[in-house]
Amino acid sequence: MSPRPLIGCATYQKRIQQREPIEIIGLMPTYIQAVRAAGGLPVLIPLGLDEQELGALLQRVDGVLLPGGGDVAPAAYGGDEQATTIRDVDTRRDEAEFALVRHAVDGEKPLLAICRGLQLFNVALGGSLWEDVAESMPGAIPHDFFGQYQRDYLAHPVTIAGDSRLAEALQSNGTIGVNSLHHQGIRRLAPGLVPVAWAPDGLVEAVEYPDHPFALGVQWHPENLLQVEPQMRLLFRAFVQAAGG
Ligand code: MN
């Protein structure tokens, strides 16, 4: 039996309140469970590594997962740095994940980018974002279902391009319901990326990098939908399979 593929998962840093505030580096456990359920062995990639260390680490993992999180700094895509809707920016995290994308794309390492991950993937390759979809994008439907909704609430449909790796992975080229836990979105698609799913308002909800074994980003959170939309398991399965599982 071949060893289970190692899936390197990017992390965030957060201040939590113990007896006094302390900094922790971590990841929501739903990502870890989704990778495990698909046959992968997750390993966390801590913040604080330099580019050389990230490159060395990337040579040893079989795939890279970019999870959700706060906003990419607008300066990275020529956006409005004064926008009042920007939240939870961490430029150190941005830089680490840009490096991970470069290594994954250049090294043909399977990449699954989720929510913020998709946005960062797009910015890393030269695209831009809406600082706030509801405020800026003409004709936008609601996408920001934080707070009063469960994370597996199916907020809107997406239409999946028939001739895509995503359709192949999900075994569906029609319309599926997805959760929507984002307030930003792709404004200008990066050169080289191909859109493969759209919300009813036209917002790009999934992208792929062609001529790569598996480099895919989704704007929704499939790791929260394993129960209500079991076909999302197939997406993780396709990712782990591309990583050798
Ligand atoms: Mn959405």
Residues whose N, C-alpha, C, O or C-beta is under 5 A from the ligand:
A	BS01	MN	H143 N179 S180
